[in-house]
Amino acid sequence: MEQRMADGFYLLNFTVSGVKCIKEEVRLDFYKKTVDKNFDPEKYRVKAVYGENGSGKSALITAVKIFQDLVMSTNYLMELQTQGFLDEIINKETHMFRFACEFLAGLDTEQTVFQYSFCLGKNKNDLYEIQHEMLKVKNGNYANNKYRTLFECKEGELIYISCNDKAKEVIEKATMNLLSMHPFIHSYIINVEKIVVPGEDFSDQDFFFYILLSCLMLLFIRVYIPTEDQHELYFLQRQLKEEDIGYKELMDKFFAHEDRWSVYSSVNQKYVSKTKYEEYKTKVDHLAQFIKIFKPNLVSIDIDAKENGDQYVCDLNLNYGGYVINKEFESTGIKKLIRLFDCFASASLGGIVFVDEMDANLNDVYLCRLVEYFMYYGKGQLCFTTHNLDPMSVLKENRNSIDFLSSDNHLVPWTSRGNASPENCYKNGMIEDSPFNIDATDFVGIFGE
């Protein structure tokens, strides 16, 4: 395994059903080869999802955000706002949301492949709860290895766990009455100081190691939705670094490379710890260099920092020499670029990034150059939905990088068709279930005489 995967994560695929208009199962693959010791994601780092309006592209991105929030956010299902959101977002026919994914974690030349799944459905009180959750694992260095189950929960009960009896007893006690509204992974981590006790011989290091890897993968995911708020995702790193839970060597190994953990830091965060302020200033300088590509007359981005206890309350002002403008009063396109910068920085460093409608408010020339950059230089993954056909010309030579989603939720990957281009095939209705075989005359009479 190459060094670039030694401390990284790669999302192999995810499967979704029961969200927005997606009723039946839709699976998005990022890497279609068999994972073995020769795993190389270099040509599988960018994915564009195309489809007509209302086909479910945004639903795919929303599903990933629900997955991340459910596992990582405290009391996610206990919040009335969340329950209201799920009532609106989960398919009105199925009333059930299912999510599953496979991901690879690399650490010190060892590769581990995980399969995680959960199902949300309504209980007798008409509230969404976790009806099923399961995590499986296999060695990613050998193609013929099979999955083995690490844990399985059903209807709020832990029905299987792969650890010694003493550890099982402690874990069952720590997670009792939690698992219908809190995922097992989350419950395990927030109770880890009770479960992994230094000096006790019943602590199961392998099990702890796998749960930790699963949580860390989620920290590498960044989802761009206009109203996103990812501050909850900082709790894991903070807790694991501050708690004395033993396994010091293992912890040191995970947190030895701070630059890799910056995949989830943000220039858009308003509250910045004083201990992280210098790092924040450096990131804002990088943001300024990024925006200068689009607006060469930009002189700098100045930070308006006000003290608030052990942190600063920060606001960004774009300085054009003759005038200064707060970022919130910038053009829609520049504001979009500022918000996307964190996503792009994450994908560049090794993060797993999802962006809904990446082409909105972006010039198509800039869009293509950004996609090209991540194809050739990015170390992480970038998956985005778009209506702009220009990136197809960039992505068509890459592997497994263009998918078409139809209005009936049928996903069709692009495959080479001789000299035919994906954009022409798509525009002319030559993609299976594509709706674009329409004519200008179809609109005659609709808008009046």
Secondary structure, 3 states (H helix, E strand, C coil): CCHHHCCCEEEEEEEEECECCECCCEEEECCCCCCCCCCCCCCCCEEEEEECCCCCHHHHHHHHHHHHHHHHCCCHHHCHHHHHHHHHHECCCCCEEEEEEEEEEEECCEEEEEEEEEEEEECCCCCEEEEEEEEEEEECCCCCCCCEEEEEEECCEEEEECCCHHHHHHHHHHHCCCCCCCCHHHHHHHCHHHHCCCCCCCCCHHHHHHHHHHHHHHHCEEEECCCCCCHHHHHHHHHHHHCCCCCHHHHHHHCCCHHHHHHHCCCCCCEEEHHHHHHHHHHHHHHHHHHHHHCCCCCEEEEEEEEECCEEEEEEEEECCCCEEEHHHCCHHHHHHHHHHHHHHHHHHCCEEEECCCCCCCCHHHHHHHHHHHHHCCCCEEEEECCCCCHHHHHCCCCCCEEEECCCCCEEECCCECCECHHHHHHCCCCCCCCCCCCHHHHCCCCCC
